Amino acid sequence: MFIDKANILLTAGRGGDGCISFRREKYVPYGGPNGGNGGKGGDIYFEGDPHKITLLDLSYRPKFKAKDGHKGENSDKFGRYGDDLIIKVPLGTLVFKNGELFADIKIAGEKILLAKGGRGGRGNASFKTQKNTAPRIAEKGEPGEIAEINLELRLIADVGFVGLPNAGKSTLLSIISAARPKIADYPFTTLEPNLGVVDFKGRHFVAADIPGIIEGAHEGKGLGLEFLRHIKRTKVLLHIIDASGFDGADPYHNYKIINNELKKYSKYIAKKHVIVVLNKTDVSGSDKHVKEFKKHLKSAKIIEISAVTGAGIENLLKETVKMLDKPLKINPEEEIETVPVKKYVYEPEFKISLEDGVYIVTGGKVETLTEMTKFTEDEALRRYQNILKKMGLDDELENMGAKPGDLVRIGALEFTFEK
């Protein structure tokens, strides 16, 4: 099944907790602290895989989590790092992180870091100072990054087939490549794009059969809008038209329908190389429709073929290769949204809001500090209070009207305010 969209939730690994331990050996009276640090949590990467052509695997598994780091141990032993998680995606995948375009994966083996694992908590050996030679304090591991990811696949192909349903696109692809799309002797439309590698006299290129487009596709009618995105990366479009006049249809009218839909969908379509392919010329009466068609359209490159008998196929491939060698007015990648330049914006260490009589404190630094503090240790609690005081949290709460006994919430924890 071809799936070109997926929404997933990534959770990087949490860092391992630090260890509280003291060296206790015979004949070593002043062993001191030797609790090791916890290991870093695993990161989550996306990697481009040329063997994948669908996001089906990801659509069935909406949540991914990397391994957590291991706890530190005594004797200054650091915890083992959590294993990284590498998720393989098809080439041409656009990655939107938390609603913004984050990456465009186009190169095989390209790895993109999506969610960073939390650092390991420090053990008590890391807190030893000249004044405090026997600290009983250690940190919990930092939580891993959580990211909402939206994936959108846009097939990477050199040539795209477009046209109304039953124009013969799938048949043509099966003739010129090893692809085997579903083909029937009755009118129907392909429900998913098909890719095929074409080898013409030693020249290779990738062709994509885009499911049949109907009138109004640019507004979301039919399946056209779901798959039109796949022609954005192509350099050459083959506009396949049924020249047999099936069911009394006028080939030139059909051409105008598709051409109008393409132009309304994207302003870049007109700047691509286009070859108009009149298919099914082996059908009786098609020569009349071909003559009428050429009267209306004299400026475009028109090639007559029969995908069933093979007539005109070699000429079509020859012209396609010529078009691929010609420069475009634009780079096909210009139509793809560009990844924005990262900007670093200063944010305060904390923000305070008052809701239903509770002072809610938010901010990356203060929330991380809360997550990594072991409140069961008296020394850790004193350190936590001192850091918040140095940050100016007490003064700011007092300025906002907080009084002793008022509730203060930081993350999932609630405290009673005391000056």
VENGIUR-V183333 format. One record per residue. N is the residue number from 1. RES is the residue in three letters. SS is DSSP state (@ for helix, = for strand, . for the rest). OMEGA is omega as a letter, one per 30 degrees, with the letter a starting at -180 (* if undefined). Layout:
n;res;ss;omega
N;RES;SS;OMEGA
N;RES;SS;OMEGA
//
This chain:
n;res;ss;omega
1;MET;.;l
2;PHE;.;l
3;ILE;.;a
4;ASP;.;l
5;LYS;=;l
6;ALA;=;l
7;ASN;=;a
8;ILE;=;l
9;LEU;=;a
10;LEU;=;l
11;THR;=;l
12;ALA;.;a
13;GLY;.;l
14;ARG;.;l
15;GLY;.;l
16;GLY;.;l
17;ASP;.;l
18;GLY;.;a
19;CYS;.;l
20;ILE;.;a
21;SER;.;l
22;PHE;=;l
23;ARG;.;l
24;ARG;.;a
25;GLU;=;l
26;LYS;.;l
27;TYR;.;l
28;VAL;=;a
29;PRO;.;a
30;TYR;.;a
31;GLY;.;l
32;GLY;.;a
33;PRO;=;l
34;ASN;.;l
35;GLY;.;a
36;GLY;.;l
37;ASN;.;l
38;GLY;.;l
39;GLY;.;l
40;LYS;.;l
41;GLY;.;a
42;GLY;.;l
43;ASP;.;l
44;ILE;=;a
45;TYR;=;l
46;PHE;=;l
47;GLU;=;l
48;GLY;=;a
49;ASP;=;a
50;PRO;.;a
51;HIS;.;l
52;LYS;.;a
53;ILE;.;a
54;THR;.;l
55;LEU;.;a
56;LEU;@;a
57;ASP;@;a
58;LEU;@;a
59;SER;@;l
60;TYR;.;a
61;ARG;.;a
62;PRO;.;a
63;LYS;=;l
64;PHE;=;l
65;LYS;=;l
66;ALA;.;a
67;LYS;.;l
68;ASP;.;l
69;GLY;.;a
70;HIS;.;a
71;LYS;.;l
72;GLY;.;a
73;GLU;=;l
74;ASN;.;a
75;SER;.;l
76;ASP;.;l
77;LYS;=;l
78;PHE;.;l
79;GLY;.;l
80;ARG;.;l
81;TYR;.;l
82;GLY;.;a
83;ASP;.;l
84;ASP;.;l
85;LEU;=;l
86;ILE;=;a
87;ILE;=;a
88;LYS;=;a
89;VAL;=;l
90;PRO;=;l
91;LEU;.;a
92;GLY;.;a
93;THR;=;l
94;LEU;=;a
95;VAL;=;l
96;PHE;=;a
97;LYS;=;a
98;ASN;.;l
99;GLY;.;a
100;GLU;=;l
101;LEU;=;a
102;PHE;=;a
103;ALA;=;l
104;ASP;=;a
105;ILE;=;a
106;LYS;.;a
107;ILE;.;l
108;ALA;.;l
109;GLY;.;l
110;GLU;.;a
111;LYS;=;a
112;ILE;=;l
113;LEU;=;a
114;LEU;=;a
115;ALA;=;a
116;LYS;.;l
117;GLY;.;a
118;GLY;.;l
119;ARG;.;l
120;GLY;.;l
121;GLY;.;a
122;ARG;.;l
123;GLY;.;a
124;ASN;@;l
125;ALA;@;a
126;SER;@;a
127;PHE;@;a
128;LYS;.;l
129;THR;.;l
130;GLN;.;a
131;LYS;.;a
132;ASN;.;a
133;THR;.;a
134;ALA;.;a
135;PRO;.;l
136;ARG;.;a
137;ILE;.;l
138;ALA;.;a
139;GLU;=;l
140;LYS;.;l
141;GLY;.;l
142;GLU;.;l
143;PRO;.;l
144;GLY;.;a
145;GLU;.;l
146;ILE;=;a
147;ALA;=;l
148;GLU;=;a
149;ILE;=;l
150;ASN;=;a
151;LEU;=;l
152;GLU;=;a
153;LEU;=;l
154;ARG;.;a
155;LEU;.;l
156;ILE;.;l
157;ALA;.;l
158;ASP;.;a
159;VAL;=;l
160;GLY;=;l
161;PHE;=;l
162;VAL;=;l
163;GLY;.;l
164;LEU;.;l
165;PRO;.;l
166;ASN;.;l
167;ALA;.;l
168;GLY;.;a
169;LYS;@;a
170;SER;@;l
171;THR;@;l
172;LEU;@;a
173;LEU;@;a
174;SER;@;a
175;ILE;@;a
176;ILE;@;a
177;SER;=;l
178;ALA;.;l
179;ALA;.;a
180;ARG;.;l
181;PRO;.;l
182;LYS;.;l
183;ILE;.;a
184;ALA;.;l
185;ASP;.;l
186;TYR;.;a
187;PRO;.;l
188;PHE;.;l
189;THR;.;l
190;THR;.;a
191;LEU;.;l
192;GLU;.;l
193;PRO;.;l
194;ASN;=;l
195;LEU;=;l
196;GLY;=;l
197;VAL;=;a
198;VAL;=;l
199;ASP;=;a
200;PHE;=;l
201;LYS;.;l
202;GLY;.;l
203;ARG;=;a
204;HIS;=;l
205;PHE;=;a
206;VAL;=;l
207;ALA;=;a
208;ALA;=;l
209;ASP;=;a
210;ILE;.;l
211;PRO;.;a
212;GLY;.;a
213;ILE;.;l
214;ILE;.;l
215;GLU;.;a
216;GLY;.;a
217;ALA;@;a
218;HIS;@;l
219;GLU;@;l
220;GLY;.;a
221;LYS;.;l
222;GLY;.;l
223;LEU;.;a
224;GLY;@;a
225;LEU;@;a
226;GLU;@;a
227;PHE;@;l
228;LEU;@;a
229;ARG;@;a
230;HIS;@;l
231;ILE;@;a
232;LYS;.;a
233;ARG;.;a
234;THR;.;l
235;LYS;.;a
236;VAL;=;l
237;LEU;=;l
238;LEU;=;a
239;HIS;=;a
240;ILE;=;a
241;ILE;=;l
242;ASP;=;a
243;ALA;.;a
244;SER;.;a
245;GLY;.;a
246;PHE;@;l
247;ASP;@;l
248;GLY;@;a
249;ALA;.;l
250;ASP;.;a
251;PRO;@;a
252;TYR;@;l
253;HIS;@;l
254;ASN;@;l
255;TYR;@;a
256;LYS;@;l
257;ILE;@;a
258;ILE;@;a
259;ASN;@;l
260;ASN;@;l
261;GLU;@;a
262;LEU;@;a
263;LYS;@;l
264;LYS;@;a
265;TYR;@;a
266;SER;.;l
267;LYS;.;a
268;TYR;.;a
269;ILE;@;a
270;ALA;@;a
271;LYS;@;l
272;LYS;.;l
273;HIS;=;a
274;VAL;=;l
275;ILE;=;l
276;VAL;=;a
277;VAL;=;l
278;LEU;=;a
279;ASN;=;l
280;LYS;.;l
281;THR;.;l
282;ASP;.;a
283;VAL;.;a
284;SER;.;l
285;GLY;.;a
286;SER;@;a
287;ASP;@;l
288;LYS;@;l
289;HIS;@;l
290;VAL;@;l
291;LYS;@;l
292;GLU;@;a
293;PHE;@;a
294;LYS;@;l
295;LYS;@;a
296;HIS;@;a
297;LEU;.;a
298;LYS;.;a
299;SER;.;a
300;ALA;.;l
301;LYS;=;a
302;ILE;=;l
303;ILE;=;l
304;GLU;=;l
305;ILE;.;l
306;SER;.;a
307;ALA;.;a
308;VAL;.;a
309;THR;.;a
310;GLY;.;a
311;ALA;.;l
312;GLY;.;a
313;ILE;@;a
314;GLU;@;l
315;ASN;@;l
316;LEU;@;l
317;LEU;@;l
318;LYS;@;l
319;GLU;@;l
320;THR;@;l
321;VAL;@;l
322;LYS;@;l
323;MET;@;a
324;LEU;@;a
325;ASP;@;l
326;LYS;.;l
327;PRO;.;l
328;LEU;.;l
329;LYS;.;l
330;ILE;.;l
331;ASN;.;a
332;PRO;@;a
333;GLU;@;l
334;GLU;@;a
335;GLU;@;l
336;ILE;.;l
337;GLU;.;a
338;THR;.;l
339;VAL;.;a
340;PRO;.;l
341;VAL;.;a
342;LYS;.;l
343;LYS;.;a
344;TYR;.;a
345;VAL;.;l
346;TYR;.;l
347;GLU;.;l
348;PRO;.;a
349;GLU;.;l
350;PHE;.;l
351;LYS;=;a
352;ILE;=;l
353;SER;=;a
354;LEU;=;a
355;GLU;=;l
356;ASP;.;l
357;GLY;.;l
358;VAL;=;l
359;TYR;=;a
360;ILE;=;a
361;VAL;=;l
362;THR;=;a
363;GLY;.;a
364;GLY;@;a
365;LYS;@;a
366;VAL;@;l
367;GLU;@;l
368;THR;@;l
369;LEU;@;l
370;THR;@;a
371;GLU;@;a
372;MET;@;a
373;THR;=;l
374;LYS;.;a
375;PHE;.;l
376;THR;.;l
377;GLU;.;a
378;ASP;@;a
379;GLU;@;l
380;ALA;@;l
381;LEU;@;l
382;ARG;@;l
383;ARG;@;l
384;TYR;@;a
385;GLN;@;a
386;ASN;@;a
387;ILE;@;l
388;LEU;@;l
389;LYS;@;l
390;LYS;@;l
391;MET;@;l
392;GLY;.;a
393;LEU;@;a
394;ASP;@;a
395;ASP;@;a
396;GLU;@;l
397;LEU;@;l
398;GLU;@;l
399;ASN;@;a
400;MET;.;l
401;GLY;.;l
402;ALA;.;l
403;LYS;.;l
404;PRO;.;a
405;GLY;.;l
406;ASP;.;a
407;LEU;=;l
408;VAL;=;a
409;ARG;=;l
410;ILE;=;a
411;GLY;.;a
412;ALA;.;a
413;LEU;=;l
414;GLU;=;a
415;PHE;=;l
416;THR;=;a
417;PHE;.;l
418;GLU;.;a
419;LYS;.;*
//
